[in-house]
């Protein structure tokens, strides 16, 4: 998309990232924004989409990986007013290129309901006979 650039970064402006996490509905009142710089640095790849005319951060996504075999894309979000303009596709494509350029070809994600077609157009398929699961926090 004209006017949007995606950058792979190891640090980014804190409030811009908080705003993006809030736009994704992932920010909780008890979250400490001071953890975000470590989250960015610790990610295998962290991408930010910038609207170049305004300099505004309009989207993000990241990859978690061991850097050897597998990678997982997560935290993909684009601000509502920039959706349907190609920014999400640009972010995912940049993250995929980053992984593939480092010989990581097993790349997965968990798609939110209703986003399957978006990811299918980028080459993702449902994992037959697999069920995503989340730890409940009980030991």
C-alpha positions as semicolon CSV with decimal commas, in nm:
position;residue;x (nm);y (nm);z (nm)
1;X;0,000;0,000;0,000
2;X;0,129;0,343;-0,087
3;X;0,226;0,544;0,215
4;X;0,272;0,245;0,450
5;X;0,614;0,100;0,529
6;X;0,680;-0,206;0,742
7;X;0,993;-0,220;0,954
8;X;1,141;-0,510;1,148
9;X;1,253;-0,353;1,476
10;X;1,411;-0,435;1,813
11;X;1,265;-0,126;1,983
12;X;0,979;0,113;1,921
13;X;0,795;0,401;2,084
14;X;0,620;0,261;2,392
15;X;0,288;0,448;2,375
16;X;0,243;0,360;2,007
17;X;0,271;-0,010;2,094
18;X;0,036;0,022;2,392
19;X;-0,217;0,186;2,158
20;X;-0,183;-0,103;1,912
21;X;-0,226;-0,366;2,188
22;X;-0,537;-0,177;2,303
23;X;-0,671;-0,169;1,945
24;X;-0,631;-0,546;1,932
25;X;-0,829;-0,583;2,255
26;X;-0,534;-0,749;2,428
27;X;-0,452;-0,484;2,688
28;X;-0,564;-0,549;3,044
29;X;-0,572;-0,291;3,324
30;X;-0,306;-0,481;3,518
31;X;-0,058;-0,494;3,227
32;X;0,262;-0,301;3,287
33;X;0,369;-0,107;2,977
34;X;0,729;-0,123;3,099
35;X;0,736;-0,489;2,986
36;X;0,679;-0,400;2,621
37;X;1,042;-0,311;2,538
38;X;1,151;-0,657;2,659
39;X;0,867;-0,818;2,461
40;X;0,987;-0,643;2,144
41;X;1,353;-0,728;2,200
42;X;1,278;-1,090;2,291
43;X;1,063;-1,156;1,986
44;X;1,236;-1,335;1,700
45;X;1,097;-1,063;1,474
46;X;0,878;-0,765;1,556
47;X;0,722;-0,568;1,269
48;X;0,566;-0,223;1,283
49;X;0,365;-0,067;1,001
50;X;0,412;0,308;0,975
51;X;0,191;0,549;0,784
52;X;0,475;0,748;0,629
53;X;0,289;1,076;0,562
54;X;0,199;1,111;0,933
55;X;0,471;0,898;1,095
56;X;0,197;0,718;1,287
57;X;0,237;0,353;1,390
58;X;-0,071;0,185;1,241
59;X;-0,004;-0,187;1,283
60;X;0,223;-0,452;1,426
61;X;0,289;-0,824;1,443
62;X;0,557;-1,047;1,581
63;X;0,718;-1,388;1,551
64;X;0,815;-1,616;1,835
65;X;1,074;-1,877;1,738
66;X;1,376;-2,072;1,851
67;X;1,545;-1,943;1,537
68;X;1,610;-2,296;1,412
69;X;1,297;-2,490;1,323
70;X;0,955;-2,343;1,403
71;X;0,798;-2,000;1,417
72;X;0,464;-1,865;1,534
73;X;0,312;-1,536;1,424
74;X;0,109;-1,354;1,684
75;X;-0,010;-1,012;1,798
76;X;-0,110;-0,902;1,447
77;X;-0,319;-0,588;1,466
78;X;-0,392;-0,289;1,245
79;X;-0,566;0,023;1,371
80;X;-0,933;0,017;1,263
81;X;-0,904;0,320;1,035
82;X;-0,618;0,154;0,842
83;X;-0,778;-0,188;0,797
84;X;-0,868;-0,312;0,450
85;X;-0,578;-0,110;0,305
86;X;-0,316;-0,387;0,288
87;X;-0,118;-0,307;0,603
88;X;-0,195;-0,643;0,767
89;X;-0,088;-0,829;0,454
90;X;0,233;-0,625;0,443
91;X;0,312;-0,705;0,808
92;X;0,255;-1,079;0,768
93;X;0,452;-1,085;0,443
94;X;0,747;-0,909;0,607
95;X;0,743;-1,154;0,897
96;X;0,724;-1,451;0,658
97;X;1,014;-1,320;0,449
98;X;1,218;-1,268;0,766
99;X;1,164;-1,630;0,875
100;X;1,210;-1,789;0,532
101;X;1,531;-1,591;0,474
102;X;1,664;-1,765;0,787
103;X;1,555;-2,111;0,665
104;X;1,254;-2,132;0,896
105;X;0,973;-2,271;0,685
106;X;0,742;-2,422;0,950
107;X;0,542;-2,113;1,037
108;X;0,206;-2,124;1,215
109;X;-0,047;-1,900;1,387
110;X;-0,381;-1,919;1,560
111;X;-0,639;-1,727;1,359
112;X;-0,925;-1,552;1,532
113;X;-1,268;-1,656;1,404
114;X;-1,353;-1,467;1,088
115;X;-0,990;-1,412;0,982
116;X;-0,937;-1,747;0,809
117;X;-0,983;-1,605;0,458
118;X;-0,729;-1,329;0,524
119;X;-0,466;-1,583;0,627
120;X;-0,560;-1,831;0,352
121;X;-0,482;-1,562;0,092
122;X;-0,134;-1,540;0,247
123;X;-0,075;-1,916;0,217
124;X;-0,194;-2,047;0,555
125;X;-0,411;-2,357;0,578
126;X;-0,595;-2,508;0,873
127;X;-0,389;-2,774;1,051
128;X;-0,602;-3,084;1,004
129;X;-0,646;-3,291;1,319
130;X;-0,487;-3,023;1,543
131;X;-0,663;-2,825;1,811
132;X;-0,517;-2,505;1,958
133;X;-0,506;-2,524;2,335
134;X;-0,428;-2,278;2,613
135;X;-0,303;-2,346;2,964
136;X;-0,564;-2,251;3,227
137;X;-0,312;-2,152;3,491
138;X;-0,376;-2,437;3,735
139;X;-0,096;-2,657;3,868
